[in-house]
Amino acid sequence: MEDLTPRKEDLDPIEIASRDEIAALQLQRMQWSLRHAYENVPHYKASFDAAGVHPDDLTSLADLAKFPFTVKTDLRDNYPFGMFAVPRDQVARVHASSGTTGQPTVVGYTAGDLDVWASVVARSLRASGLRAGDLLHNAYGYGLFTGGLGIHLGADKLGLTTVPISGGMTQRQVRLIEDFGAKGITVTPSYALSILDEYAAQGLDPRRSPLQVGIFGAEPWTNAMRREIEEAFDMHAVDIYGLSEVMGPGVANECVETKDGLHIWEDHFYPEVIDPETGAVLPDGELGELVFTSLTKEAFPIIRYRTRDLTRLMPGTARSMRRMEKVTGRSDDMIILRGVNVFPTQIEEQLMTVQALAPHFQLELNRVGHKDEMRVKVETLPDTVELGDQAGQELAGKVKQVVGVTVRVDVSAPGGVARSQGKAVRIVDNRPKE
């Protein structure tokens, strides 16, 4: 793999500023953001007043802990535009969640917000190793989902040549990567595996593809998955983080030269990690739930938003801004199986160690009698079909030994596990609703 480390002179000065400079900027911007939310969003005025706090109470960054959290139901309760802090005619764009599990969450952006979003995504793409003039194959979904259009904003800002292919039509994905000579690809890690399968189906060697870096996000993925993708494509694989409630993609990104966690762009997004049960702020280095406060958003300020993503905060390395550990689970994706906490990424880590199995998997939860059972659906590689039963037993043994639960492993032929063209559906819960 080539060295794609960005040149120091290309970085934004704040990326390598002192911690004192960063903290001073954060305090100034946080005071503005709290006042902006309080004065212009009825929900925030009501929640601050109920908690007995006022924006003037913030005299240090630590004072943020006095303010109430925002959760997804707050956004749904104020559907569609109740959380906006500017008049509707000043909103330049609206994005929204799918709403498949309830009322959609709606977010808005002023023209200024879009410029900030473009800047942080451009910073993320540059940190990943891309430079002006490089060709980016953008396979994130376009539309109400923030992924495709958010990446496109930043690619334009950085001066990339963007192929806005979105998801789906995997045969064409491979053809255009090859024909156009894409240096970078932005895509969910699960769909990257589908593209890898298509390379094999077309008899092409992915290691000879023009791709030099893959920028993966929108779902948790492990370092084992990183190694699998990097080896298969002979390219760098870096993690990008974001969520629509905070901005979209570009809240944090790994630096290609270190790949040691995602640097949070702290001049625009202030992170905390809390105990998911008590809400207490945890010191840097401790595992907990990630919380974000926006520092510069105009249309849709967000104050202490509970992301449900589990991570820890760490000091900066390649940049001065703090890093967050790779997210490998969400508090609301945790499966409690017979008293044991299980995350899909724990199954993925063990799957990656069984050489006869492909990296595709899905977890199915069922209730048999009074007991919950987990079925792990996996598939063999094309040349290891005859080893399926043995490989399934091996995986079940490793899950039992490392994760601590007994699972049933169903091994199918290649292609037997449902594929994703966006975010992977890792868990199918067939248990009766309580």
C-alpha positions as CSV (number, residue, x, y, z in Angstrom):
1,M,0.0,0.0,0.0
2,E,1.2,3.5,-0.8
3,D,1.9,6.1,1.8
4,L,-1.0,8.5,1.6
5,T,-0.1,10.7,4.6
6,P,-1.4,14.3,4.0
7,R,1.2,17.1,3.8
8,K,1.3,19.2,7.0
9,E,0.9,22.4,5.0
10,D,-2.5,21.1,3.7
11,L,-4.0,20.7,7.1
12,D,-6.3,23.3,8.7
13,P,-4.3,25.1,11.4
14,I,-6.8,24.1,14.1
15,E,-6.1,20.4,13.4
16,I,-2.7,20.8,14.9
17,A,-3.3,23.7,17.3
18,S,-2.5,23.4,21.0
19,R,-5.1,21.9,23.4
20,D,-5.4,25.3,25.1
21,E,-6.3,27.0,21.8
22,I,-8.8,24.3,21.0
23,A,-10.4,24.5,24.5
24,A,-10.7,28.3,24.3
25,L,-12.4,28.1,20.9
26,Q,-14.8,25.4,22.2
27,L,-15.8,27.4,25.2
28,Q,-16.6,30.5,23.1
29,R,-18.6,28.4,20.6
30,M,-20.4,26.4,23.2
31,Q,-21.6,29.5,25.0
32,W,-23.0,30.7,21.7
33,S,-24.6,27.3,20.8
34,L,-26.4,27.0,24.2
35,R,-27.8,30.5,23.9
36,H,-28.8,30.0,20.3
37,A,-30.7,26.8,21.2
38,Y,-32.3,28.3,24.3
39,E,-33.5,31.4,22.6
40,N,-34.8,29.8,19.4
41,V,-35.9,26.3,20.2
42,P,-38.9,25.9,22.6
43,H,-37.8,22.4,23.5
44,Y,-34.4,23.5,24.7
45,K,-35.9,26.5,26.7
46,A,-38.3,24.1,28.4
47,S,-35.7,21.4,29.1
48,F,-33.1,23.9,30.4
49,D,-35.7,25.6,32.6
50,A,-36.9,22.3,34.0
51,A,-33.3,21.4,34.9
52,G,-32.8,24.8,36.5
53,V,-30.0,25.8,34.2
54,H,-29.4,28.8,31.9
55,P,-26.8,29.3,29.1
56,D,-25.1,31.9,31.4
57,D,-24.3,29.1,33.8
58,L,-21.7,27.8,31.4
59,T,-18.4,29.4,32.4
60,S,-16.2,26.4,31.7
61,L,-16.4,23.3,29.5
62,A,-17.0,21.1,32.6
63,D,-20.2,23.1,33.2
64,L,-21.8,21.4,30.3
65,A,-22.6,18.4,32.6
66,K,-25.2,20.6,34.3
67,F,-27.3,20.7,31.1
68,P,-30.0,18.0,30.2
69,F,-29.5,15.4,27.6
70,T,-31.3,15.3,24.2
71,V,-32.5,11.9,23.0
72,K,-34.0,10.6,19.8
73,T,-37.6,10.7,21.1
74,D,-37.2,14.5,21.7
75,L,-36.6,14.8,17.9
76,R,-39.6,12.6,17.1
77,D,-41.8,14.5,19.5
78,N,-41.0,17.7,17.7
79,Y,-41.6,16.4,14.2
80,P,-41.1,17.8,11.6
81,F,-39.5,21.2,12.2
82,G,-39.9,21.8,16.0
83,M,-36.2,21.5,16.7
84,F,-35.2,24.1,14.1
85,A,-33.6,27.3,15.5
86,V,-34.1,29.4,12.4
87,P,-37.2,30.3,10.3
88,R,-38.1,27.6,7.8
89,D,-37.3,29.8,4.9
90,Q,-33.6,30.0,6.0
91,V,-33.3,26.2,5.9
92,A,-31.4,25.3,2.8
93,R,-31.7,21.5,3.1
94,V,-33.6,18.9,5.0
95,H,-32.6,15.3,5.7
96,A,-34.5,12.7,7.6
97,S,-34.2,9.1,8.9
98,S,-36.2,6.3,7.3
99,G,-38.7,6.3,10.1
100,T,-39.0,2.5,9.8
101,T,-39.0,2.1,13.6
102,G,-41.2,5.1,14.4
103,Q,-41.6,8.7,13.6
104,P,-38.8,9.9,11.3
105,T,-36.2,12.3,12.8
106,V,-35.8,15.4,10.7
107,V,-32.7,17.6,10.6
108,G,-32.1,20.9,8.8
109,Y,-29.1,22.9,7.5
110,T,-28.7,26.6,6.7
111,A,-26.3,27.6,3.8
112,G,-23.7,28.2,6.6
113,D,-24.3,24.7,8.0
114,L,-23.8,23.2,4.6
115,D,-20.5,25.0,4.3
116,V,-19.3,23.7,7.7
117,W,-20.4,20.2,6.7
118,A,-18.5,20.4,3.5
119,S,-15.4,21.6,5.4
120,V,-15.4,18.8,8.0
121,V,-16.1,16.1,5.3
122,A,-13.3,17.5,3.2
123,R,-11.0,17.4,6.3
124,S,-12.1,13.7,6.7
125,L,-11.4,12.8,3.1
126,R,-8.0,14.5,3.3
127,A,-7.2,12.7,6.5
128,S,-8.0,9.4,4.7
129,G,-5.3,10.2,2.1
130,L,-7.2,11.8,-0.8
131,R,-6.1,15.1,-2.5
132,A,-7.6,17.5,-5.0
133,G,-7.9,15.9,-8.4
134,D,-8.3,12.3,-7.0
135,L,-11.3,10.3,-8.2
136,L,-13.8,9.2,-5.5
137,H,-16.3,6.4,-6.1
138,N,-19.1,7.4,-3.7
139,A,-21.3,4.4,-3.1
140,Y,-23.2,5.8,-0.1
141,G,-26.9,6.2,-0.6
142,Y,-28.2,9.5,-2.0
143,G,-31.5,11.0,-0.9
144,L,-32.8,11.7,2.6
145,F,-30.0,9.6,4.1
146,T,-27.1,12.0,4.9
147,G,-24.3,9.7,3.6
148,G,-24.2,10.2,-0.1
149,L,-24.9,13.9,-0.3
150,G,-22.8,14.7,2.8
151,I,-19.7,12.9,1.3
152,H,-20.4,14.7,-2.0
153,L,-20.3,18.1,-0.3
154,G,-16.9,17.4,1.1
155,A,-15.5,15.9,-2.0
156,D,-16.5,19.1,-3.9
157,K,-14.9,21.2,-1.2
158,L,-11.6,19.2,-1.4
159,G,-11.6,19.3,-5.2
160,L,-12.1,15.6,-5.9
161,T,-13.6,14.1,-9.0
162,T,-16.8,12.4,-7.7
163,V,-18.6,9.5,-9.2
164,P,-22.1,9.7,-7.5
165,I,-23.0,6.1,-8.0
166,S,-24.9,5.6,-4.7
167,G,-25.7,1.9,-3.7
168,G,-26.9,-1.0,-5.7
169,M,-26.2,-2.4,-9.2
170,T,-23.1,-4.1,-7.9
171,Q,-21.9,-5.3,-11.3
172,R,-21.8,-1.7,-12.5
173,Q,-20.0,-0.6,-9.3
174,V,-17.1,-2.9,-10.2
175,R,-17.1,-1.8,-13.8
176,L,-16.9,1.9,-13.0
177,I,-14.3,1.5,-10.4
178,E,-12.1,-0.3,-13.0
179,D,-13.0,1.9,-16.0
180,F,-12.8,5.2,-14.3
181,G,-9.8,4.4,-12.1
182,A,-11.2,5.3,-8.7
183,K,-8.5,6.0,-6.1
184,G,-10.9,6.1,-3.2
185,I,-14.3,4.6,-2.3
186,T,-16.8,5.7,0.3
187,V,-19.2,2.8,1.2
188,T,-20.6,0.8,4.1
189,P,-18.2,-2.0,5.1
190,S,-20.9,-4.6,4.5
191,Y,-21.5,-3.4,1.0
192,A,-17.8,-3.4,0.4
193,L,-17.9,-7.1,1.0
194,S,-20.6,-7.4,-1.7
195,I,-18.4,-5.5,-4.1
196,L,-15.6,-7.9,-3.2
197,D,-17.8,-10.8,-4.1
198,E,-18.6,-9.2,-7.4
199,Y,-14.9,-8.9,-8.2
200,A,-14.6,-12.7,-7.8
201,A,-17.8,-13.3,-9.9
202,Q,-16.3,-11.2,-12.7
203,G,-13.0,-13.1,-12.5
204,L,-11.1,-9.9,-11.5
205,D,-8.3,-9.6,-8.9
206,P,-9.3,-6.9,-6.4
207,R,-5.7,-6.4,-5.5
208,R,-5.1,-5.1,-9.0
209,S,-7.9,-2.6,-8.7
210,P,-7.1,1.2,-8.8
211,L,-8.4,1.6,-5.3
212,Q,-5.9,2.9,-2.8
213,V,-8.2,3.8,0.1
214,G,-11.6,2.8,1.3
215,I,-13.5,5.1,3.7
216,F,-16.1,3.1,5.6
217,G,-18.8,4.1,8.0
218,A,-22.6,4.1,8.8
219,E,-22.3,0.8,10.7
220,P,-19.9,-0.7,13.3
221,W,-17.0,-2.8,11.9
222,T,-14.1,-4.4,13.5
223,N,-10.3,-4.2,13.0
224,A,-10.5,-7.8,11.9
225,M,-12.8,-6.6,9.1
226,R,-10.3,-3.9,8.3
227,R,-7.5,-6.4,7.9
228,E,-9.7,-8.6,5.7
229,I,-10.6,-5.7,3.4
230,E,-7.1,-4.3,3.2
231,E,-5.6,-7.6,2.3
232,A,-8.3,-8.3,-0.3
233,F,-8.0,-5.0,-2.1
234,D,-4.4,-4.1,-1.2
235,M,-5.6,-0.7,0.0
236,H,-6.0,1.3,3.1
237,A,-9.3,1.0,5.0
238,V,-10.2,3.9,7.3
239,D,-13.2,4.6,9.5
240,I,-15.4,7.7,9.2
241,Y,-18.1,8.6,11.8
242,G,-21.1,10.7,11.8
243,L,-24.9,10.7,12.4
244,S,-27.6,12.9,11.0
245,E,-28.6,14.3,14.3
246,V,-25.1,15.7,14.9
247,M,-24.4,16.6,11.2
248,G,-24.0,13.5,9.0
249,P,-20.7,11.9,7.9
250,G,-17.6,13.9,8.9
251,V,-17.9,14.3,12.6
252,A,-14.8,12.2,13.1
253,N,-12.3,10.3,10.9
254,E,-9.3,8.1,11.2
255,C,-6.0,9.4,9.9
256,V,-4.5,7.1,7.3
257,E,-1.0,7.4,8.7
258,T,-2.0,6.0,12.1
259,K,-5.4,4.2,11.9
260,D,-5.6,4.3,15.7
261,G,-9.0,5.7,16.4
262,L,-11.1,8.5,14.9
263,H,-10.0,12.1,15.4
264,I,-13.1,14.2,16.4
265,W,-13.3,17.6,14.7
266,E,-13.6,19.2,18.1
267,D,-13.8,22.8,16.8
268,H,-17.4,21.9,15.6
269,F,-18.5,19.0,17.8
270,Y,-17.9,18.6,21.5
271,P,-17.7,15.0,22.7
272,E,-18.4,13.5,26.1
273,V,-18.6,9.9,27.2
274,I,-21.1,9.0,29.9
275,D,-22.2,6.0,32.0
276,P,-25.2,4.7,30.0
277,E,-27.0,3.9,33.2
278,T,-26.4,6.9,35.4
279,G,-25.6,9.6,32.9
280,A,-22.5,10.6,34.8
281,V,-19.6,12.0,32.7
282,L,-16.7,9.5,32.5
283,P,-13.0,10.5,32.4
284,D,-11.2,10.1,29.1
285,G,-10.1,6.5,28.6
286,E,-13.2,4.9,30.1
287,L,-15.8,3.0,28.0
288,G,-19.2,4.5,27.8
289,E,-21.9,6.1,25.7
290,L,-20.9,8.9,23.3
291,V,-22.6,12.2,23.7
292,F,-22.3,15.2,21.3
293,T,-23.0,18.9,21.5
294,S,-22.8,21.0,18.3
295,L,-20.7,24.2,18.6
296,T,-21.5,25.9,15.3
297,K,-24.8,24.6,13.9
298,E,-27.4,27.2,13.0
299,A,-30.5,25.5,11.8
300,F,-30.4,22.5,14.1
301,P,-28.3,22.9,17.2
302,I,-28.0,19.7,19.2
303,I,-27.2,19.8,22.9
304,R,-25.8,16.7,24.7
305,Y,-27.3,14.3,22.2
306,R,-27.1,10.6,23.4
307,T,-25.8,8.7,20.4
308,R,-26.1,5.2,22.0
309,D,-22.7,4.4,20.4
310,L,-20.2,2.8,22.8
311,T,-16.6,4.1,22.8
312,R,-14.0,5.9,24.8
313,L,-12.1,9.2,24.3
314,M,-8.3,9.2,23.9
315,P,-5.7,11.9,23.4
316,G,-4.8,13.0,19.9
317,T,-2.0,11.5,17.9
318,A,-1.8,12.5,14.2
319,R,-3.9,15.5,15.1
320,S,-4.3,17.6,18.3
321,M,-8.0,16.8,18.6
322,R,-9.0,13.9,20.7
323,R,-9.7,10.5,19.3
324,M,-12.7,8.2,19.8
325,E,-12.1,4.5,19.8
326,K,-13.6,2.6,16.9
327,V,-17.3,2.1,17.7
328,T,-17.9,-1.6,17.8
329,G,-21.4,-1.6,19.4
330,R,-24.4,0.4,20.4
331,S,-26.2,0.2,23.7
332,D,-29.5,-0.3,21.8
333,D,-27.9,-3.1,19.6
334,M,-26.7,-5.1,22.6
335,I,-28.3,-8.5,22.8
336,I,-28.9,-10.0,26.2
337,L,-28.8,-13.7,25.6
338,R,-29.5,-15.8,28.7
339,G,-27.9,-13.1,30.9
340,V,-24.8,-12.5,28.7
341,N,-24.3,-9.2,26.9
342,V,-23.5,-9.9,23.2
343,F,-22.7,-7.4,20.4
344,P,-22.8,-8.4,16.7
345,T,-19.2,-7.2,16.4
346,Q,-18.1,-9.9,18.9
347,I,-19.5,-12.5,16.6
348,E,-17.8,-10.9,13.6
349,E,-14.5,-11.0,15.3
350,Q,-14.7,-14.8,15.8
351,L,-16.1,-15.3,12.3
352,M,-13.0,-13.6,10.9
353,T,-10.8,-16.3,12.5
354,V,-12.5,-19.2,10.7
355,Q,-10.7,-19.5,7.4
356,A,-13.3,-21.6,5.6
357,L,-16.1,-19.0,6.2
358,A,-16.9,-15.8,4.3
359,P,-17.3,-12.6,6.3
360,H,-21.0,-12.3,5.7
361,F,-23.3,-13.1,8.7
362,Q,-26.7,-12.4,10.2
363,L,-28.0,-13.2,13.7
364,E,-31.5,-14.6,14.2
365,L,-33.0,-14.6,17.7
366,N,-35.8,-17.0,18.5
367,R,-37.6,-18.1,21.7
368,V,-37.9,-21.9,22.1
369,G,-40.0,-22.7,25.1
370,H,-38.9,-20.3,27.7
371,K,-35.4,-19.9,26.4
372,D,-33.9,-17.4,24.0
373,E,-31.7,-18.9,21.3
374,M,-29.3,-17.3,18.8
375,R,-28.8,-18.7,15.3
376,V,-25.7,-17.4,13.5
377,K,-26.2,-17.6,9.7
378,V,-23.0,-17.8,7.8
379,E,-21.7,-19.1,4.5
380,T,-18.6,-20.9,3.1
381,L,-16.2,-19.6,0.6
382,P,-16.6,-21.0,-3.0
383,D,-13.7,-23.4,-2.5
384,T,-14.5,-24.6,1.0
385,V,-18.1,-25.8,0.7
386,E,-17.2,-29.3,1.8
387,L,-15.8,-27.9,5.1
388,G,-19.0,-26.2,6.0
389,D,-20.1,-28.4,8.9
390,Q,-16.6,-28.4,10.4
391,A,-16.3,-24.7,10.1
392,G,-19.7,-24.1,11.7
393,Q,-18.7,-26.2,14.7
394,E,-15.4,-24.3,14.9
395,L,-17.2,-21.0,15.0
396,A,-19.8,-22.2,17.6
397,G,-16.9,-23.3,19.8
398,K,-15.1,-20.0,19.5
399,V,-18.2,-18.0,20.3
400,K,-18.8,-20.2,23.4
401,Q,-15.2,-19.8,24.5
402,V,-14.7,-16.1,23.9
403,V,-18.1,-14.5,24.1
404,G,-19.6,-17.0,26.6
405,V,-22.8,-18.0,24.9
406,T,-24.0,-21.1,23.1
407,V,-25.2,-20.5,19.6
408,R,-26.4,-22.5,16.7
409,V,-24.4,-21.9,13.5
410,D,-26.2,-22.5,10.2
411,V,-23.7,-22.7,7.3
412,S,-25.0,-22.2,3.8
413,A,-23.3,-22.3,0.4
414,P,-21.8,-19.0,-1.0
415,G,-24.5,-16.4,-1.4
416,G,-26.8,-17.9,1.3
417,V,-26.6,-14.9,3.6
418,A,-28.7,-11.9,2.7
419,R,-26.6,-9.1,1.2
420,S,-26.8,-5.4,2.0
421,Q,-26.6,-2.5,-0.5
422,G,-26.4,0.0,2.4
423,K,-26.5,-0.6,6.1
424,A,-26.3,-4.3,7.0
425,V,-29.3,-5.9,8.8
426,R,-27.3,-7.8,11.4
427,I,-30.0,-8.8,13.8
428,V,-33.4,-10.4,13.0
429,D,-35.3,-10.7,16.3
430,N,-38.2,-13.2,16.0
431,R,-38.8,-13.3,19.8
432,P,-42.4,-12.4,20.9
433,K,-42.7,-8.8,22.0
434,E,-43.1,-8.5,25.8
